[in-house]
Amino acid sequence: MPELLVAPPLGDTVDALWAPVYAFCLFQLFGDRSFLYKTTLAAAGFLEEALPFVSLIPSATIGWLIQHNAEQVTLRIERSMSGGEKDGKGDAAQRKEPAVGKDAPR
């Protein structure tokens, strides 16, 4: 993104130097993911910064959204396979509702 903040000849030079640093940061940021995921994201970040006029793509944010969505899907699959709650609230018949009216304890 430096090419947007600095004059064209200097901005492109700074961007070429920033691209490998940005790729390394992306690779380290997603350290708990698979090697292929991290490498693909780092390569996309490198190309984003190295190529002119594509620095506006938020690759780190896109990577986070993909990771977050994958974690949510995995949790839902695990819950459904274990017979857990579908919506996090449980079945109304299994929950104890507070007694109201004439059924309430006195």
N, C-alpha and C positions, 0 to 999 in steps of 0.2 A: 504494500500500500504506500510506500514512500514516494512512488512516482507521482502520486496525486498531491503530495505536500511540498515537493521540491521541483525546481525548474527541470524541464525535460532531459537534458543530457545527464545531469547529476542524479536526477530521480531514477532513471533507468539503471544507472550504475549501482546506486544504493540498493535498488530492488534486486539486482543480480547477486549482490552479496548477501542480502537478507533471505533469499529463497532457500538456501541449504540450512540456515539457522532455523527458519520457520518449519521446514520439513522435519528436522531433528526434534524440535519442540513438540510437534504433533505426534511423532512416533513415541516420544516419552510420555506424553499426556495420556495416551490410551494404552498404558503398559499392561493392564490386566486383560486386554483383548487378544485375539489370535494374531499370530505374526502376519498372516495375509491381510487381515483387516488393518492393522497398524501400517503396514507397508503401502497398501493401496491409498490410505488416507494421507500418509506422508508424501507419496508421489503426486497425488492430486494437489496438495498444498504447495509442493515445489513448483509444479506447472502453473498453478494459479499465480504465484509470485514471479516466476521467471518470464512468463508470457505477458506482453503489454496489453493493457485494457481489460484484464480479467481479474484484477485484484479486488473487485467489489464482491466476489463470491465468498460468502462466509463459510469456508471449509471446516473450520474448527467447530462452528455452531452446527453445521450439518452433521458432522461426525458425532457430536454429543446427542443430537436428536435421534440419530439412528441407534446409538448405543442405548439410550434411555428407553426408546420404543421397544427394542429387542428384549431388554430386561423386563419390561412390563408384560410383554407377550409370554416370555418364559415363565414368569410367576403365575399368569393366568392358566397356562397349560399345566403346570405342576399342581395347581389347586384343583383343576378339573379332573386330572388323573388320580388324585388322591381322594376324590369324593368330597373335597372341601367346598366351602361356600362360593357361590358364583358371583355374587355382588358384594361380598364382604359383610352383609348384614345377617345372613343366615335365614333359615326357614322360620316363618312366623310361628309355626306350631312348636318349634324347638325352643324358641325364646320364652322367657318368663315375662309376661306382661304384668305390670302392676294392677292389682285389683282396684276397681273403681266402683263407686256406688254402694249397693247393698251387699256386694261380695267382699268389700274391703274389711280387713281385720279391725277390731275396735279395741 
